């Protein structure tokens, strides 16, 4: 057993020795092999370096040769270009010399011509002086022969020329106006006729009083109250005058403000229906009716906008439109008038090729200022313009509102359309009423203005002021001056008078010869 262990140990030692010897031998062999490879690599590197140096030297020589060739080529091209430029410069110098010679020659020719012109001018001046002298002599001889001075002859000639021009001017104006009037009247009648035929509107006018029916005459005493306290409370709360007269079973409400009159009518009907009539109840009922009327006016404005077919109108403008239902102008309801103008404007715009929606909008809003003209100072046109600007309306619509009564000159087709539609709605039969005093005053003003012109003998307003017939003195106004006189009277009427629709100016000149047989 011991021997075996020794043998094993010896075997291990021998193996270890062999392994060490093998490792040493391998290391020595690898080192020698590596040294041999390093030597070979150094020799190869030296060979590559030497070859690279030779190649670089060869390429350098080749590059030098190429650079010399390129420099020679560039030098040759530069020499050639220099020669060409020198040749061009020489040619340009020769051309400049030729031009200078030509200019010198032309300058000399111009100097000679200038001298010739001066000489001719002196000759012309001398001849003109001779002609003026001859003209003066001839004029003196003509004055002697004619017995007139030059100034008298000039005045005579101008007088004759003025007469001829007056005749020609009158004839031209008459012919032009006749042709233009026939054409424009035909077109206007056709368009307005179509618009009116397609627009149906009522013809009723509204008054400034309302009548409230009573169930019995005993109710009058209850409305008056003890010592008149009820009627005083009602008049104070509404701002309306209550007229209690001998009319059976009726009370009349009077006020220029239709809104107040409507509030009073509603309140009085509610009080009569309720039966409780005393100052506190009156104030409560009036306030309630005022709120109900505000709601009703808003609905009326919305109805008007929907009826015309418009969109995008500011809610405050809609409320103001509703207030127009309770405003009148010469007995004509302003909201109905605005709706009528809106429809007429749309129809006329359709005939003329203008934006129909915009025309209806301008027609509906043209009298919007009347909703506030009793509360704010200024004309309804100015107030309407400010309202339209406040709510950012289109500038074309604002201009139409501003121009619909001629406060400013209309500049757009839309403004002319709204102006015409407003005149049609106001001038149609039954639309408005006019009291007798203002009607007679308007006719008198028309006749007086017509008679203020020189040569007018008399003037008569006929057809409710829509025509004025003017008789002139035949010995003071001739046929040519007749046309100019009619035009001047028309212009003055347009500038100084206010009138609905249009006025026909008919100037008549009549010559009569009267003899008596005895």
C-alpha positions in Angstrom: 0.0 0.0 0.0 2.8 2.4 0.9 4.6 1.5 -2.3 1.7 2.2 -4.4 1.3 5.7 -2.8 5.0 6.4 -3.5 4.6 5.3 -7.1 1.7 7.6 -7.5 3.6 10.5 -6.0 6.6 9.8 -8.2 4.3 9.7 -11.2 2.8 13.0 -10.3 6.2 14.6 -9.8 7.4 13.3 -13.1 4.3 14.6 -14.8 4.7 17.9 -13.2 8.3 18.1 -14.3 7.3 17.1 -17.9 4.6 19.8 -17.9 7.1 22.5 -16.7 9.7 21.3 -19.3 7.1 21.5 -22.0 6.0 25.0 -20.9 9.5 26.3 -20.9 10.3 24.7 -24.3 7.0 26.2 -25.8 7.8 29.6 -24.4 11.3 29.6 -25.9 9.9 28.4 -29.2 7.2 31.1 -29.3 9.7 33.8 -28.4 12.0 32.8 -31.2 9.1 32.6 -33.7 7.9 36.1 -32.6 11.3 37.6 -33.0 11.6 36.1 -36.4 8.2 37.5 -37.4 9.1 40.9 -36.0 12.3 40.9 -38.0 10.4 40.0 -41.2 7.8 42.7 -40.5 10.5 45.4 -40.0 12.1 44.4 -43.2 8.7 44.6 -45.0 8.0 47.9 -43.4 11.3 49.3 -44.6 10.6 48.0 -48.1 7.1 49.6 -48.1 8.5 52.9 -46.9 11.2 52.9 -49.5 8.7 52.2 -52.2 6.4 54.9 -50.9 9.2 57.4 -50.9 10.1 56.5 -54.5 6.4 56.7 -55.5 6.0 60.1 -53.8 9.1 61.5 -55.4 7.9 60.3 -58.8 4.4 61.9 -58.2 6.0 65.1 -57.1 8.1 65.3 -60.2 5.0 64.6 -62.3 3.0 67.3 -60.4 5.7 69.8 -61.0 5.7 69.0 -64.7 1.9 69.3 -64.8 2.0 72.6 -62.8 4.5 74.0 -65.2 2.4 73.0 -68.2 -0.7 74.5 -66.6 1.1 77.8 -65.8 2.4 78.0 -69.4 -1.1 77.4 -70.7 -2.6 80.0 -68.5 0.1 82.5 -69.4 -0.7 81.9 -73.1 -4.4 82.4 -72.6 -3.8 85.6 -70.5 -1.5 86.9 -73.2 -4.1 86.2 -75.8 -6.9 87.9 -73.8 -4.7 90.9 -73.2 -4.1 91.2 -76.9 -7.8 91.0 -77.6 -8.7 93.6 -75.0 -6.0 95.9 -76.3 -7.5 95.5 -79.8 -11.0 96.3 -78.4 -9.8 99.4 -76.6 -8.1 100.5 -79.8 -11.3 100.0 -81.8 -13.4 101.9 -79.1 -10.9 104.7 -79.1 -11.2 105.0 -82.9 -15.0 105.0 -82.6 -14.9 107.7 -79.9 -12.6 109.8 -82.1 -15.1 109.4 -84.9 -18.0 110.4 -82.7 -16.2 113.4 -81.4 -15.6 114.5 -85.0 -19.3 114.0 -85.8 -20.4 115.9 -82.7 -18.1 118.8 -83.6 -19.6 118.9 -87.1 -23.2 118.8 -85.7 -22.4 121.5 -83.2 -21.1 123.7 -86.0 -24.2 123.0 -88.0 -26.5 123.9 -85.0 -24.6 127.1 -84.4 -25.1 128.1 -88.1 -28.9 127.1 -87.9 -29.3 129.1 -84.6 -27.9 132.2 -86.4 -30.2 131.6 -89.3 -33.2 131.2 -86.9 -32.3 134.4 -85.1 -32.1 136.3 -88.4 -35.5 134.9 -89.4 -37.0 135.8 -86.0 -35.9 139.3 -86.5 -37.5 139.4 -89.9 -40.7 137.9 -88.5 -40.8 140.5 -85.7 -40.4 143.2 -88.2 -43.2 141.9 -90.3 -45.4 141.5 -87.3 -44.8 145.1 -86.3 -45.7 146.1 -89.9 -48.9 143.9 -89.7 -49.9 145.4 -86.3 -49.5 148.9 -87.7 -51.6 148.0 -90.8 -54.2 146.3 -88.5 -54.4 149.5 -86.4 -54.8 151.6 -89.6 -57.5 149.3 -90.9 -59.3 149.3 -87.6 -59.2 153.1 -87.5 -60.6 153.2 -91.1 -63.3 150.7 -90.2 -64.3 152.7 -87.1 -64.5 155.8 -89.3 -66.6 154.0 -91.9 -68.9 152.2 -89.5 -69.3 155.1 -87.0 -68.6 152.6 -84.1 -65.6 152.2 -81.8 -63.9 148.8 -81.3 -65.5 148.5 -77.8 -69.0 149.2 -79.1 -68.6 146.7 -81.9 -67.4 144.1 -79.4 -70.4 144.7 -77.2 -72.8 144.4 -80.1 -71.2 141.2 -81.3 -71.3 139.7 -77.7 -74.9 140.7 -77.4 -75.8 138.9 -80.6 -73.7 135.9 -79.7 -75.3 135.7 -76.2 -78.8 135.7 -77.8 -77.8 132.9 -80.2 -76.2 130.9 -77.4 -79.2 131.3 -75.2 -81.4 130.0 -77.9 -79.1 127.1 -78.7 -78.6 126.3 -75.0 -82.4 126.3 -74.4 -82.9 124.0 -77.4 -80.2 121.6 -76.4 -81.4 121.5 -72.8 -85.0 121.0 -73.9 -84.1 118.2 -76.3 -81.8 116.5 -73.8 -84.3 116.7 -71.0 -87.2 115.5 -73.2 -85.3 112.4 -74.4 -83.9 111.7 -70.9 -87.2 112.3 -69.2 -89.1 110.0 -71.6 -86.5 107.2 -71.1 -86.1 107.6 -67.3 -89.9 108.1 -66.7 -90.6 105.0 -68.6 -88.1 102.9 -66.7 -89.0 104.4 -63.3 -92.8 103.9 -63.9 -92.2 100.3 -64.9 -90.0 99.5 -61.9 -92.1 101.4 -59.4 -95.3 100.0 -60.8 -93.9 96.4 -60.5 -92.7 97.1 -57.0 -96.0 98.6 -55.8 -98.1 95.9 -57.6 -96.1 93.2 -55.7 -96.4 95.0 -52.3 -99.8 94.9 -50.5 -100.2 97.2 -47.6 -103.1 98.6 -45.6 -104.2 102.2 -46.0 -105.4 103.0 -42.5 -104.1 106.0 -40.4 -103.9 106.1 -36.7 -105.2 108.8 -34.3 -103.8 110.1 -31.0 -106.7 109.0 -28.9 -108.0 105.6 -27.8 -111.6 104.8 -26.6 -112.1 102.3 -23.8 -115.7 100.9 -23.5 -117.3 100.7 -20.1 -119.8 98.1 -18.9 -122.0 100.9 -17.6 -122.0 104.6 -16.8 -121.7 103.8 -13.1 -118.0 102.7 -13.8 -117.2 106.3 -14.6 -117.7 107.3 -11.0 -115.6 104.5 -9.7 -112.8 105.4 -12.2 -112.9 109.1 -11.0 -112.9 108.0 -7.4 -113.5 110.1 -4.3 -112.6 113.7 -5.0 -111.0 112.5 -8.2 -108.1 110.6 -6.6 -108.4 107.5 -8.8 -108.3 109.4 -12.1 -105.4 111.6 -10.8 -103.5 108.5 -9.8 -104.1 106.9 -13.2 -103.1 110.1 -15.1 -100.0 110.5 -13.0 -98.9 106.9 -13.4 -99.4 106.7 -17.2 -98.9 110.3 -18.3 -102.2 110.2 -20.3 -105.2 112.5 -20.2 -108.5 110.7 -19.4 -111.5 112.5 -21.0 -114.8 111.6 -19.4 -117.6 113.4 -21.2 -121.2 112.7 -22.1 -120.3 109.8 -24.4 -122.2 106.9 -23.0 -120.3 103.9 -21.6 -116.9 105.1 -23.0 -113.8 106.9 -21.8 -111.3 108.6 -24.2 -107.6 108.4 -23.6 -105.6 111.2 -25.1 -101.8 111.3 -25.6 -99.3 112.0 -28.3 -97.2 109.1 -27.0 -98.9 105.9 -28.2 -96.9 103.8 -25.8 -98.2 105.6 -22.8 -101.7 105.5 -24.3 -101.5 101.7 -24.8 -100.3 101.2 -21.2 -103.2 103.3 -19.9 -105.7 101.4 -22.1 -104.4 98.0 -20.9 -104.4 99.1 -17.3 -107.9 100.6 -17.5 -109.3 97.4 -19.0 -107.6 95.3 -16.3 -109.0 97.6 -13.6 -112.5 97.5 -15.0 -112.4 93.7 -15.3 -111.0 93.3 -11.8 -113.3 95.9 -10.2 -110.8 96.9 -7.5 -110.0 100.6 -8.3 -107.9 102.6 -5.9 -104.5 104.4 -6.2 -102.3 101.5 -4.9 -104.0 99.0 -7.2 -103.7 101.5 -10.1 -100.0 101.9 -9.6 -99.5 98.1 -9.4 -101.6 97.5 -12.5 -99.9 100.2 -14.6 -96.4 98.8 -13.7 -97.5 95.3 -14.6 -99.0 96.5 -17.9 -95.8 98.4 -18.7 -93.8 95.2 -18.3 -96.3 93.3 -20.5 -96.0 96.0 -23.1 -92.2 95.7 -23.2 -92.5 92.0 -23.8 -95.2 92.6 -26.5 -93.0 95.2 -28.2 -90.0 92.7 -28.3 -92.3 90.1 -29.9 -93.5 92.6 -32.4 -89.9 93.4 -33.3 -89.1 89.7 -33.7 -92.2 89.3 -35.8 -91.2 92.2 -38.1 -87.7 90.8 -38.5 -89.0 87.3 -39.3 -91.6 88.6 -41.7 -89.0 90.5 -43.7 -86.7 87.4 -43.6 -83.6 89.0 -41.9 -81.1 87.5 -39.6 -78.3 88.7 -37.4 -80.0 91.9 -36.2 -78.9 92.9 -32.7 -81.5 92.1 -29.9 -81.5 95.8 -28.8 -82.4 96.8 -32.4 -85.2 94.3 -32.4 -86.6 95.9 -29.2 -86.4 99.3 -30.8 -88.2 98.0 -33.9 -91.0 96.7 -31.6 -91.4 100.2 -30.1 -92.1 101.6 -33.6 -95.5 99.8 -33.4 -96.6 102.4 -31.0 -95.2 105.4 -32.9 -97.0 107.3 -35.7 -95.9 109.8 -38.3 -98.7 111.9 -39.8 -101.1 109.2 -38.7 -99.1 106.4 -40.3 -97.9 103.6 -38.1 -94.1 103.7 -38.2 -93.5 99.9 -37.9 -96.0 99.2 -40.7 -94.4 102.0 -42.7 -90.9 100.4 -42.1 -92.1 97.0 -43.1 -93.7 98.5 -46.3 -90.4 100.4 -47.1 -88.5 97.1 -46.5 -90.6 95.2 -48.9 -90.6 98.0 -51.5 -86.8 98.4 -51.2 -86.3 94.6 -51.7 -88.5 94.6 -54.8 -86.8 97.7 -56.3 -83.4 96.2 -55.5 -84.4 93.0 -57.2 -85.4 94.9 -60.4 -82.1 96.9 -60.3 -79.7 94.1 -59.5 -78.8 95.3 -56.0 -78.4 93.1 -52.9 -82.1 92.4 -51.9 -81.3 91.3 -48.3 -79.3 94.5 -47.7 -82.0 96.6 -49.2 -84.7 95.1 -47.0 -82.4 95.6 -43.9 -81.9 99.3 -44.8 -85.6 99.8 -45.4 -86.6 98.2 -42.1 -84.1 100.2 -40.1 -84.4 103.6 -42.0 -86.8 105.1 -39.4 -85.3 103.3 -36.3 -84.5 106.8 -34.8 -88.2 107.5 -34.3 -88.2 104.9 -31.5 -86.2 107.4 -29.4 -86.7 110.8 -31.0 -89.1 111.8 -28.2 -86.5 110.9 -25.6 -83.2 112.1 -27.2 -82.5 115.5 -28.8 -82.0 115.5 -32.6 -83.8 114.5 -35.7 -84.8 110.8 -36.2 -82.3 110.6 -39.0 -79.3 111.6 -36.8 -80.6 109.4 -33.9 -81.0 106.4 -36.4 -77.5 106.9 -37.7 -76.0 106.9 -34.2 -78.0 103.8 -33.3 -76.9 101.9 -36.5 -73.2 102.9 -35.8 -73.5 101.8 -32.2 -74.7 98.3 -33.2 -72.1 98.0 -36.0 -74.4 98.0 -39.0 -72.9 98.0 -42.5 -71.7 101.4 -43.7 -73.9 101.2 -46.8 -77.0 100.7 -44.6 -75.9 103.6 -42.3 -75.5 105.9 -45.4 -79.0 104.8 -46.7 -80.5 105.8 -43.3 -78.6 109.1 -43.3 -79.7 110.0 -46.9 -83.3 108.8 -47.0 -84.6 112.3 -46.3 -81.9 114.1 -48.3 -79.9 115.3 -45.2 -76.8 114.2 -47.1 -76.5 113.5 -50.8 -77.2 109.8 -51.6 -74.1 108.2 -53.2 -75.1 104.6 -53.6 -77.9 102.8 -55.4 -79.1 101.4 -52.1 -79.5 105.0 -50.7 -81.6 106.0 -53.8 -83.7 102.8 -53.4 -84.5 103.4 -49.8 -85.3 107.1 -50.5 -87.7 106.1 -53.3 -89.4 103.4 -51.2 -89.9 105.8 -48.3 -91.4 108.4 -50.6 -93.7 105.8 -52.2 -94.9 104.5 -48.8 -95.5 108.1 -47.5 -97.1 109.5 -50.6 -99.6 106.7 -51.5 -103.2 107.6 -51.0 -104.5 107.1 -47.4 -101.0 106.5 -46.0 -100.8 109.8 -44.1 -103.1 112.5 -43.1 -102.3 116.2 -43.0 -104.2 118.8 -41.0 -105.9 121.6 -43.1 -103.7 124.4 -41.8 -100.3 122.8 -42.7 -101.8 121.6 -46.0 -102.9 125.1 -47.0 -99.6 126.6 -45.8 -97.6 124.2 -48.0 -99.7 125.1 -51.1 -99.2 128.9 -50.3 -95.5 128.5 -49.9 -95.3 126.7 -53.3 -97.3 129.4 -55.0 -95.3 132.2 -53.4 -92.0 130.7 -54.3 -93.1 130.3 -58.0 -94.3 133.9 -58.1 -91.0 135.2 -56.8 -89.3 134.8 -60.2 -89.2 137.7 -62.6 -91.6 137.5 -65.5 -94.1 135.3 -63.6 -97.7 136.6 -63.7 -99.5 134.0 -61.5 -99.0 130.5 -60.1 -101.6 127.9 -59.0 -100.9 124.8 -57.0 -103.2 121.9 -58.1 -103.6 118.2 -57.5 -103.0 118.5 -53.8 -99.7 120.3 -54.3 -98.3 117.7 -56.7 -98.3 120.2 -59.6 -97.8 123.9 -59.9 -99.0 125.7 -63.0 -97.2 129.0 -63.7 -98.4 131.7 -66.1 -95.6 134.0 -67.4 -95.8 137.4 -69.1 -95.3 136.7 -72.8 -93.6 140.0 -73.4 -91.1 139.4 -70.5 -90.3 135.8 -71.1 -89.6 134.3 -74.6 -89.8 130.6 -75.6 -86.1 130.0 -75.0 -86.2 131.5 -71.6 -89.2 129.4 -70.7 -87.1 126.2 -70.4 -84.5 127.9 -68.2 -87.2 129.5 -66.0 -88.8 126.1 -65.4 -85.5 124.6 -64.5 -84.7 127.4 -62.1 -88.1 127.2 -60.3 -87.6 123.4 -60.0 -84.2 123.8 -58.4 -85.4 126.4 -55.9 -88.4 124.2 -54.9 -86.0 121.2 -54.3 -83.8 123.4 -52.1 -86.3 125.3 -50.0 -89.5 123.2 -49.7 -90.4 119.9 -48.0 -93.0 117.8 -49.8 -93.9 114.2 -50.3 -93.3 112.5 -53.6 -92.6 114.9 -56.5 -94.0 118.2 -57.9 -94.6 118.8 -61.6 -93.6 122.4 -62.6 -95.7 123.4 -65.6 -94.7 126.8 -67.0 -97.2 128.3 -69.6 -96.6 131.2 -72.0 -99.6 132.3 -73.9 -99.8 135.1 -76.5 -103.3 136.5 -77.4 -104.4 139.1 -80.0 -107.8 140.7 -79.3 -109.7 143.0 -81.6 -113.2 144.2 -81.7 -115.3 144.6 -84.9 -117.5 147.6 -84.8 
